[in-house]
């Protein structure tokens, strides 16, 4: 279209120049004829003719120049139309007003294209980085994640999935395998029932896979979700695999704790009932025997009250509603009371108890009963987890404006990776030796809460098979929050 218009323009200009030139030439000739004078030299006619010719040449030259620009623009546009979209390929024109305008348009277009290409490159780089970030995030997840089609054929698995599924193959080798075959080969204890219907329907699904007969052997939670946006077509699933062994153990410990608490409450109650009934029924009972029965009833009532207080503490601990009521008391005397309390247990296990309390230690403002329970828990653990003939040490000193009490033992110790977990409620170490010792995993959670409520801290240092040290630091006084 542009080409047609410019050649039309070219013809028009040429025609106009010719007509103009001929007209001027004719005019000059006519004037020279009318003013013919024999005396007048014929050079006038010649001059006029030459002037007219010159005018025509100049006019045609200018026209040609413009036409060349038009021609050049036309050819550049044609090549631009053919040469895809690279503005860099479009050459500039050399001079003239048309060239200036043309060059400006080209410059603007080049700048615009350049901007667009930079934006495109930035967006692409950001996209690449984003995808790389997502891939890295999936790789570092501690939960297993996999994607499969609706027949369970895996198209993606992250390293955690491979590890949890117990496969020794690389992720790339697992891709393409069937999820059902993979789990069947892993030999989960309950795969028959848990795995049935795992590929049916589109509803979210959650099953527990047990690695052995006991929770301690390992429990995995497999969850299934329909692949986002493909619910209707039922085209695929996203799977997550999580190690829930600890949760399972904690739930079991919780149930066990409730069962044993009920049992422990029943024993003193039965004793109280039996001895009081004897006192009522027996006639002529000797005063010495009477006293003995009353003593039993009293100590069983004490035991009952202690148990109820412990239960209350635990219930408050679980509800997060434990509070403290503080008063000032002597730390030395409190530690003395505690030693007397635990001495029978220490002797029973033939352990050596060393106590070292700094003489300058002052009294503190705290909840005495709660601090006693906390220290009895720490000492009770030291006794429980130290084999016979081992050593237990109780040290206390004043450091600046705080009292530091540490309980050390030469017992079984705690693995490094478990040292942060032991303060969780119902957590018990994986160590087989721990399973053989009675406990509910609540003692340290309680001790930690007591330390926190006093704005103090409780720390553990331990080496497996060498022993542990628990240090309770309490401020001498504190502002209630
Ligand atoms: P538990 O009733 O099981 O003793 P705790 O909350 O008191 O519960 O302790 C949590 C876990 O920490 C214990 O099950 C045990 O595995 C570990 N633990 C605590 N104290 C000691 C210790 N002195 N030596 C070795 N392990 C310990």
Boltz pocket constraint, residues with backbone or C-beta under 6 A from the ligand:
constraints:
  - pocket:
      binder: B
      contacts: [[A, 377], [A, 378], [A, 381], [A, 382], [A, 385], [A, 409], [A, 411], [A, 412], [A, 413], [A, 414], [A, 422], [A, 424], [A, 427], [A, 428], [A, 429], [A, 430], [A, 434], [A, 438], [A, 439], [A, 440], [A, 441], [A, 442], [A, 443], [A, 444], [A, 445], [A, 468]]
      max_distance: 6.0
